Amino acid sequence: MEDLYGSLKEWRVYRAPILYLFIFYTLLIVWTVVSVLLFGIKGWKNWFQLFMVAFIFIFTWYFSLGIFYKMTIGNNGMVELTSFRRTIKISPGEIGLIEGPHFPVGFLRLYLEREKIFLFCVMRNRRLQQILTHLRGLNPDIKSRNL
């Protein structure tokens, strides 16, 4: 695989399973449609209520599309995270804490100085474990929880 980092070894790329993404976003679509239908049947009492419900849906979708599904470590140690909304590049030194999910499937949280990054993850995935081990090797100061 070739990209901005040059030749990459296969284990340096983690992608969340497509089935996991499909189930997550399908449930989100179903929740949105059912909620809009239920609110529509009851009728809107005023514009403020409509505005608040629309704000919640927009905020939920904005956040959900920002959850990362791909993590790549380049030969130079830079980490590239990709979501449907954006792609960011960070160095391992910027990561202060890595927190795993409480269940085998969930969201891996990476705590940066100013934000918290979420990554769809299956904790038993060998590539993800290799990447996390490599990250801890690049930055021994990274703290971890639930890994």
C-alpha positions in Angstrom: 0.0 0.0 0.0 1.4 3.4 -1.0 0.3 6.8 0.3 1.9 10.0 1.6 4.1 8.1 3.9 5.7 5.9 1.2 5.6 2.1 1.4 3.6 0.9 4.4 3.6 -2.5 6.0 0.1 -4.1 6.0 -0.2 -4.2 9.8 0.2 -0.4 10.0 -3.4 0.1 8.7 -6.4 -0.6 10.8 -9.9 -0.3 9.4 -13.0 -0.9 11.4 -15.1 -3.8 10.0 -17.6 -2.6 7.4 -20.4 -4.6 9.1 -19.8 -2.6 12.3 -20.0 0.7 10.4 -23.1 -0.5 8.5 -24.9 -1.6 11.7 -24.0 1.7 13.6 -25.1 4.0 10.8 -28.2 1.9 10.0 -29.3 2.1 13.6 -28.7 5.9 13.6 -30.8 6.3 10.4 -33.6 4.2 11.9 -33.5 6.2 15.2 -33.6 9.5 13.2 -36.6 8.4 11.0 -38.6 6.9 13.8 -38.0 10.0 16.0 -39.0 12.4 13.3 -42.1 10.3 12.5 -43.1 10.2 16.2 -42.6 13.9 16.7 -44.4 14.6 13.4 -47.4 12.6 14.5 -47.7 14.5 17.7 -47.3 17.8 15.9 -45.0 20.7 16.8 -46.2 22.9 19.6 -44.0 25.8 18.7 -40.9 26.8 16.6 -38.6 26.5 19.6 -39.4 22.8 20.0 -38.8 22.2 16.3 -35.5 24.1 16.5 -34.4 22.1 19.5 -35.2 18.7 18.0 -33.5 19.7 14.7 -30.5 20.8 16.7 -30.2 17.5 18.5 -30.4 15.6 15.2 -27.8 17.8 13.4 -25.5 17.6 16.4 -25.8 13.8 16.6 -25.1 13.3 12.9 -22.2 15.8 13.0 -20.6 14.0 15.9 -21.3 10.5 14.4 -19.8 11.3 11.0 -16.7 12.5 12.9 -16.0 9.1 14.5 -12.9 7.7 12.8 -13.0 4.3 11.1 -9.4 4.1 9.8 -6.0 4.5 11.6 -2.7 4.5 9.7 0.8 4.8 11.1 3.4 6.0 8.6 7.1 5.1 8.4 7.9 8.4 10.1 5.6 7.6 13.1 2.8 10.0 12.2 -0.7 8.7 12.8 -3.4 9.5 10.3 -7.0 9.1 11.3 -9.9 9.1 8.8 -13.6 9.7 9.3 -16.4 10.5 6.9 -16.1 14.2 8.0 -12.4 14.7 8.2 -8.8 13.3 8.2 -6.3 14.4 10.8 -2.6 13.7 11.2 -1.1 13.6 14.7 2.2 12.5 16.2 2.3 9.9 18.9 3.7 12.6 21.3 0.3 14.4 21.1 -1.5 11.4 22.6 -1.8 11.5 26.4 -4.2 8.6 27.0 -5.6 5.7 25.1 -8.8 4.3 26.6 -10.3 1.1 25.3 -14.0 0.2 25.3 -15.6 -1.7 28.2 -16.8 -4.3 25.7 -14.9 -6.2 22.9 -16.6 -3.9 20.3 -16.9 -0.2 20.8 -15.0 3.1 20.6 -11.3 3.5 21.3 -10.7 7.0 22.7 -7.5 8.9 22.1 -7.1 11.9 24.4 -5.2 14.8 22.8 -4.3 18.1 24.4 -7.5 19.8 23.2 -9.8 17.1 22.0 -10.9 13.6 22.5 -10.9 11.4 19.3 -13.1 8.3 18.9 -12.2 5.3 16.7 -14.6 2.5 15.9 -12.8 -0.6 17.1 -12.8 -4.3 17.7 -10.4 -4.8 20.5 -9.5 -8.4 19.5 -8.3 -7.2 16.1 -4.6 -8.1 15.7 -3.7 -5.1 13.5 -5.2 -2.7 16.1 -3.3 -4.4 18.9 0.0 -4.1 16.9 -0.7 -0.4 16.1 -1.4 0.3 19.8 1.8 -1.5 20.8 3.8 0.4 18.2 2.3 3.7 19.5 3.3 2.9 23.0 6.8 2.1 21.8 7.0 5.5 20.0 5.7 7.4 23.0 6.3 5.5 26.3 4.5 8.4 28.2 1.1 7.3 26.7 -1.2 6.2 29.5 -3.7 3.5 28.8 -7.0 2.2 30.3 -9.1 -0.8 29.5 -6.6 -2.2 26.9 
